[in-house]
């Protein structure tokens, strides 16, 4: 396979990464609509729309803000183009979380709004990360050099950790674990989303060690510091896991 993977279109081409990213948004949203239609949602359609807007604004700000600070040595080049060209999923998720919580506080919604989004988000992440993998070096989500049997040459002659594929495997495993747990237990309100985000933050914290990030003198990157902040926010998930589920009566 040659990277990046593109679809020829006359004298030009369409990046498969762009197609996957578009599909991730579309398919993820349609899956959410399907799940909401077949479940009892305690949040009205009007409030759902406001929460979506809050999540989108928070995710936009968070993803670009963390992306800009991801490599402090490049901050001297700061400009609008640099701001818009740098984004990260971790920042987007935590920024979206802040946007949602602030919006819910304003409109008086107290029940969880994230549980219904867990499986659509996982599906969207799988599709999106597939695009990241097919983009090769252009996307910047590859890992460090490796001699492991499954290491991949993304086009520069260096075999690397396919960290984007690692993430796809992580999402598939998480999906399966949540589905298995649902057969035996009932998740308490908001717990499914907490598990979703907390587990992803742990995964990203660990996988960043095999990515060519900018690391501070104390051995951690900006994304890892952001992950730690999110993990501390969800500390109850790790200290009191038994409170996340209840057995069926």
C-alpha positions as CSV (number, residue, x, y, z in Angstrom):
1,X,0.0,0.0,0.0
2,X,1.3,3.5,-0.9
3,X,0.6,6.4,1.4
4,X,-1.3,8.7,1.4
5,X,-4.2,6.9,-0.2
6,X,-6.2,9.2,-2.6
7,X,-8.9,8.7,-5.1
8,X,-8.0,10.1,-8.6
9,X,-10.3,12.6,-10.0
10,X,-9.2,13.8,-13.4
11,X,-6.0,15.7,-13.0
12,X,-6.7,16.1,-9.3
13,X,-7.6,13.7,-6.4
14,X,-9.8,13.4,-3.4
15,X,-8.0,12.5,-0.1
16,X,-9.5,9.3,1.4
17,X,-8.9,11.0,4.8
18,X,-11.3,13.7,3.9
19,X,-13.9,11.2,2.8
20,X,-13.5,9.2,6.1
21,X,-13.7,12.4,8.2
22,X,-17.0,13.4,6.4
23,X,-18.4,9.9,6.8
24,X,-17.5,9.9,10.5
25,X,-19.6,12.9,11.1
26,X,-22.5,11.7,8.9
27,X,-22.6,8.1,10.0
28,X,-22.1,8.9,13.6
29,X,-24.9,11.4,13.6
30,X,-27.3,9.1,11.8
31,X,-26.5,6.3,14.3
32,X,-27.3,8.8,17.1
33,X,-30.6,9.7,15.5
34,X,-31.4,6.0,15.2
35,X,-30.6,5.3,18.9
36,X,-32.5,8.3,20.1
37,X,-35.6,7.2,18.1
38,X,-35.4,3.7,19.7
39,X,-34.8,4.8,23.3
40,X,-36.5,6.9,26.0
41,X,-34.6,10.2,25.9
42,X,-35.3,12.4,29.0
43,X,-34.0,15.5,27.2
44,X,-36.3,17.4,24.8
45,X,-35.3,17.9,21.2
46,X,-34.9,21.7,21.8
47,X,-32.5,21.1,24.7
48,X,-30.6,18.5,22.7
49,X,-30.1,21.0,20.0
50,X,-28.7,23.6,22.4
51,X,-26.5,20.9,24.0
52,X,-25.1,20.0,20.5
53,X,-24.3,23.6,19.8
54,X,-22.5,23.9,23.2
55,X,-20.6,20.7,22.5
56,X,-19.6,21.9,19.0
57,X,-18.4,25.3,20.2
58,X,-16.5,23.7,23.1
59,X,-15.0,21.0,20.9
60,X,-13.9,23.6,18.2
61,X,-12.2,25.8,20.8
62,X,-10.7,22.9,22.8
63,X,-9.3,21.0,19.8
64,X,-7.5,24.0,18.3
65,X,-6.3,25.4,21.6
66,X,-4.7,22.2,22.7
67,X,-3.4,21.6,19.1
68,X,-1.7,25.0,19.1
69,X,0.1,24.3,22.4
70,X,1.0,20.7,21.4
71,X,4.4,21.9,20.2
72,X,5.4,24.9,22.3
73,X,8.6,25.4,20.2
74,X,6.4,26.5,17.3
75,X,4.3,29.1,19.1
76,X,6.5,31.9,17.7
77,X,4.7,31.1,14.3
78,X,1.3,31.8,15.9
79,X,-1.2,33.1,13.4
80,X,-4.8,32.4,12.4
81,X,-3.7,29.9,9.8
82,X,-1.5,28.1,12.5
83,X,-4.5,28.1,14.9
84,X,-6.9,26.6,12.4
85,X,-4.4,24.1,11.1
86,X,-3.7,22.5,14.5
87,X,-6.3,20.4,16.3
88,X,-6.4,17.4,18.5
89,X,-9.2,15.0,19.5
90,X,-8.3,15.0,23.2
91,X,-8.7,18.8,23.3
92,X,-11.9,18.5,21.2
93,X,-13.5,15.9,23.6
94,X,-12.6,17.8,26.8
95,X,-13.6,21.1,25.2
96,X,-16.9,19.6,24.1
97,X,-17.4,18.3,27.6
98,X,-17.0,21.8,29.1
99,X,-19.3,23.2,26.5
100,X,-22.0,20.7,27.3
101,X,-21.7,21.1,31.0
102,X,-22.0,24.9,30.7
103,X,-24.9,24.7,28.4
104,X,-26.8,22.2,30.6
105,X,-26.3,24.5,33.6
106,X,-27.8,27.4,31.7
107,X,-30.8,25.5,30.5
108,X,-31.4,23.5,33.6
109,X,-30.8,20.0,32.4
110,X,-29.6,17.7,35.2
111,X,-29.6,14.2,33.5
112,X,-26.8,12.8,31.5
113,X,-26.7,13.8,27.8
114,X,-23.6,11.9,26.9
115,X,-24.7,8.2,27.4
116,X,-26.7,8.3,24.1
117,X,-23.7,9.6,22.2
118,X,-21.2,6.9,23.3
119,X,-21.7,4.3,20.6
120,X,-22.1,7.0,17.8
121,X,-18.9,8.6,18.9
122,X,-17.0,5.3,19.0
123,X,-18.3,4.5,15.5
124,X,-17.3,8.0,14.3
125,X,-13.8,7.6,15.8
126,X,-13.2,4.2,14.1
127,X,-14.1,5.7,10.7
128,X,-12.1,8.8,11.4
129,X,-9.0,7.0,12.5
130,X,-9.2,4.8,9.4
131,X,-8.9,8.0,7.4
132,X,-5.9,9.0,9.6
133,X,-4.2,5.7,8.9
134,X,-4.8,6.0,5.1
135,X,-3.4,9.6,5.2
136,X,0.0,8.3,6.2
137,X,2.5,10.9,7.3
138,X,0.4,13.8,6.2
139,X,-2.0,13.4,9.2
140,X,0.7,13.3,11.9
141,X,-1.0,10.5,13.9
142,X,1.7,7.9,13.2
143,X,4.0,6.5,15.9
144,X,7.7,6.3,16.5
145,X,10.1,4.0,14.7
146,X,9.7,0.3,15.5
147,X,11.0,-3.1,14.5
148,X,7.8,-4.9,15.5
149,X,6.4,-7.3,12.9
150,X,3.3,-5.1,12.4
151,X,5.2,-1.8,12.1
152,X,4.4,0.1,8.9
153,X,6.3,2.2,6.4
154,X,4.1,5.2,5.8
155,X,6.2,6.4,2.8
156,X,9.4,7.7,4.3
157,X,11.3,4.4,4.5
158,X,10.9,4.2,8.3
159,X,8.8,1.4,9.8
160,X,6.6,2.9,12.6
161,X,4.0,2.0,15.2
162,X,0.6,2.3,13.5
163,X,-0.8,4.2,16.5
164,X,-3.9,5.1,14.5
165,X,-4.7,1.4,14.1
166,X,-4.0,0.8,17.8
167,X,-6.7,3.4,18.5
168,X,-9.1,1.6,16.2
169,X,-8.5,-1.7,18.1
170,X,-9.0,0.2,21.4
171,X,-12.4,1.5,20.3
172,X,-13.5,-1.9,19.1
173,X,-12.5,-3.5,22.4
174,X,-14.3,-0.7,24.4
175,X,-17.4,-1.1,22.3
176,X,-17.4,-4.9,23.0
177,X,-16.8,-4.5,26.7
178,X,-19.6,-2.0,27.1
179,X,-22.0,-4.2,25.2
180,X,-21.1,-7.3,27.3
181,X,-21.5,-5.3,30.5
182,X,-25.0,-4.1,29.3
183,X,-26.1,-7.7,29.2
184,X,-25.5,-8.2,32.9
185,X,-25.7,-4.7,34.4
186,X,-27.5,-1.4,34.0
187,X,-25.3,1.6,33.8
188,X,-26.2,4.4,36.2
189,X,-27.0,7.8,34.7
190,X,-23.9,9.2,32.9
191,X,-21.7,6.3,33.7
192,X,-21.3,5.0,30.2
193,X,-20.0,8.3,29.0
194,X,-17.7,8.6,31.9
195,X,-16.2,5.2,31.2
196,X,-15.9,6.1,27.5
197,X,-14.0,9.3,28.0
198,X,-12.0,8.3,31.1
199,X,-10.7,5.1,29.4
200,X,-9.8,7.0,26.2
201,X,-7.8,9.5,28.2
202,X,-5.9,6.7,29.8
203,X,-5.3,5.1,26.4
204,X,-4.1,8.4,24.9
205,X,-1.8,9.1,27.8
206,X,-0.1,5.8,27.3
207,X,0.1,5.8,23.5
208,X,1.6,9.2,23.4
209,X,4.8,7.7,24.7
210,X,5.3,6.0,21.3
211,X,4.4,9.0,19.2
212,X,6.9,11.7,18.0
213,X,5.5,14.4,20.3
214,X,7.2,17.3,21.9
215,X,8.0,16.2,25.5
216,X,8.9,18.6,28.3
217,X,12.0,18.0,30.4
218,X,9.9,16.1,32.9
219,X,9.0,13.5,30.2
220,X,5.4,14.4,29.4
221,X,3.8,16.1,26.4
222,X,1.0,18.7,26.3
223,X,-1.6,16.1,25.4
224,X,-0.5,13.9,28.3
225,X,-0.9,16.8,30.7
226,X,-4.4,17.5,29.3
227,X,-5.2,13.7,29.7
228,X,-4.1,13.8,33.3
229,X,-6.4,16.8,33.9
230,X,-9.3,14.9,32.4
231,X,-8.4,11.7,34.4
232,X,-8.4,13.7,37.6
233,X,-11.8,15.1,36.8
234,X,-13.1,11.6,36.4
235,X,-11.2,10.2,39.4
236,X,-14.4,8.6,40.8
237,X,-14.6,6.3,37.8
238,X,-11.3,4.7,39.0
239,X,-11.9,4.8,42.7
240,X,-15.6,3.7,42.8
241,X,-16.2,1.5,39.7
242,X,-18.9,-0.4,41.5
243,X,-21.1,2.8,41.5
244,X,-21.1,2.9,37.7
245,X,-23.4,-0.1,37.3
246,X,-26.3,-1.8,39.0
247,X,-27.5,-5.4,38.5
248,X,-30.8,-5.9,36.8
249,X,-33.6,-6.5,39.3
